[in-house]
Amino acid sequence: MNEFGVKYRIGIFGSSHGLCIGAKVEGCPPGSKISEALIQVELDRRSPGRGPISTTRRERDRLEIVSGIIDGRATGGPIVGLVRNLDTDSSAYDAFKRVPRPGHADYPAMVKYGGHHDHRGGGQFSGRMTAGLVIGGAIARQLLERKGVSILAQTVQIGTIALEKDVPFSIAEKIVRASAVGCADRRTAAAMTEAIVKAHEANDSIGGIVRCTVVGLPVGVGEPFFGSIESVMSAMMYSIPGVKGVEFGSGFKCASMRGSEHNDPYIIRNGKILAKTNNAGGILGGLSNGMPVEFRVAFKPTSSIAKPQASVDVVDKKPVELVIKGRHDPCIVPRAVPVVENSAAAVILDLMLQGGFV
Ligand SMILES: Cc1cc2nc3c(=O)[nH]c(=O)nc-3n(C[C@H](O)[C@H](O)[C@H](O)COP(=O)(O)O)c2cc1C
């Protein structure tokens, strides 16, 4: 199943080492102004090759719009955008058809598809597929910005290095976009980068957490029961390869809190009904409550590591020590920041369209 959404639908296509990757977007209101340059900006943030903390695969990821946008406006037909795969070297992947990588999709994919799956570069399981999510999301966020809704994702943890103090939304975006690691605090960003470099030097990898904040949402966005903001947003986030946890507001911490601590007391500020705290993460009953919608996404350490690992030869049924060559991100998190941010935009726009807010 490669489609997501009810009114604003993103279908992703292609594979890591095939001809191209991309997205087909349906449901964008006709006449909507869409800047291809702004989609390209988001793709550039996701593309590999940003120094020692990224894979050595070099791809510019240049957007080509096939249909659906004419003279900078949505036609109302499907918007199809693609990026060609230019820097493909599949040689390292043949081995994984027989000796699956621990932690990657090789083994279950091999069994499910009877060995016919595209294994080159991870095929449809590659993190590269997220370029399609960025294309669909980058269109959605342009419509949201015009409705006063802004979205910011940022790296708040790499390994054990965590962002200690919050940087206000209004200034964080510029810093996050300029930071190779995607963190709003420069000193923490330097420590995070060092942690990634160290993991890489040890032929290993490292995970982390991306926090995403949506501000400016009107009250009442969300379509309970199964279209609650949490339901749909977490389904989107868990579709991103490498994601192993999603929590909203105080998240799992809520289990150890009392109601008197967890409830967010209502207050009036400048005539507006707000809450004093935001343990709910801006969502009550699956609906936006006027506070920032806030969630955290945990990424596992990249599974493809250069360190020797125990695997098996699925034909001989014998143990094998696997040494992975190929080009891999020592940490997924920095490149996942724009993926979280833009795919969240697609979810929010879809819910706003369903609720008649757009
Ligand atoms: C932007 C991005 C880049 C990724 N790069 C790599 C990579 O270089 N090597 C790798 O083994 N996994 C990478 N992944 C993660 C794998 O695609 C993922 O772990 C794998 O498909 C198995 O899926 P799962 O971790 O969700 O179970 C990346 C994920 C994302 C979102």
PDBQT file of the ligand as one rigid body, heavy atoms in Angstrom, charges set to zero:
ROOT
HETATM    1  C1  LIG A 401      16.290   9.545   5.292  1.00  0.00    +0.000 C 
HETATM    2  C2  LIG A 401      16.582   8.094   5.618  1.00  0.00    +0.000 A 
HETATM    3  C3  LIG A 401      17.815   7.564   5.252  1.00  0.00    +0.000 A 
HETATM    4  C4  LIG A 401      18.123   6.230   5.551  1.00  0.00    +0.000 A 
HETATM    5  N1  LIG A 401      19.357   5.750   5.212  1.00  0.00    +0.000 NA
HETATM    6  C5  LIG A 401      19.673   4.472   5.531  1.00  0.00    +0.000 A 
HETATM    7  C6  LIG A 401      20.971   3.953   5.208  1.00  0.00    +0.000 A 
HETATM    8  O1  LIG A 401      21.829   4.654   4.648  1.00  0.00    +0.000 OA
HETATM    9  N2  LIG A 401      21.227   2.667   5.550  1.00  0.00    +0.000 N 
HETATM   10  C7  LIG A 401      20.303   1.857   6.192  1.00  0.00    +0.000 A 
HETATM   11  O2  LIG A 401      20.604   0.707   6.490  1.00  0.00    +0.000 OA
HETATM   12  N3  LIG A 401      19.097   2.336   6.512  1.00  0.00    +0.000 NA
HETATM   13  C8  LIG A 401      18.746   3.604   6.199  1.00  0.00    +0.000 A 
HETATM   14  N4  LIG A 401      17.504   4.083   6.528  1.00  0.00    +0.000 N 
HETATM   15  C9  LIG A 401      16.565   3.200   7.273  1.00  0.00    +0.000 C 
HETATM   16  C10 LIG A 401      16.084   1.996   6.517  1.00  0.00    +0.000 C 
HETATM   17  O3  LIG A 401      15.457   2.370   5.316  1.00  0.00    +0.000 OA
HETATM   18  C11 LIG A 401      15.164   1.155   7.412  1.00  0.00    +0.000 C 
HETATM   19  O4  LIG A 401      15.768   0.912   8.639  1.00  0.00    +0.000 OA
HETATM   20  C12 LIG A 401      14.815  -0.171   6.772  1.00  0.00    +0.000 C 
HETATM   21  O5  LIG A 401      14.011   0.020   5.629  1.00  0.00    +0.000 OA
HETATM   22  C13 LIG A 401      14.051  -1.120   7.696  1.00  0.00    +0.000 C 
HETATM   23  O6  LIG A 401      12.837  -0.529   8.105  1.00  0.00    +0.000 OA
HETATM   24  P1  LIG A 401      12.509  -0.266   9.655  1.00  0.00    +0.000 P 
HETATM   25  O7  LIG A 401      13.763   0.259  10.270  1.00  0.00    +0.000 OA
HETATM   26  O8  LIG A 401      11.414   0.757   9.652  1.00  0.00    +0.000 OA
HETATM   27  O9  LIG A 401      12.111  -1.578  10.236  1.00  0.00    +0.000 OA
HETATM   28  C14 LIG A 401      17.173   5.411   6.226  1.00  0.00    +0.000 A 
HETATM   29  C15 LIG A 401      15.926   5.965   6.573  1.00  0.00    +0.000 A 
HETATM   30  C16 LIG A 401      15.635   7.290   6.287  1.00  0.00    +0.000 A 
HETATM   31  C17 LIG A 401      14.309   7.858   6.702  1.00  0.00    +0.000 C 
ENDROOT
TORSDOF 0
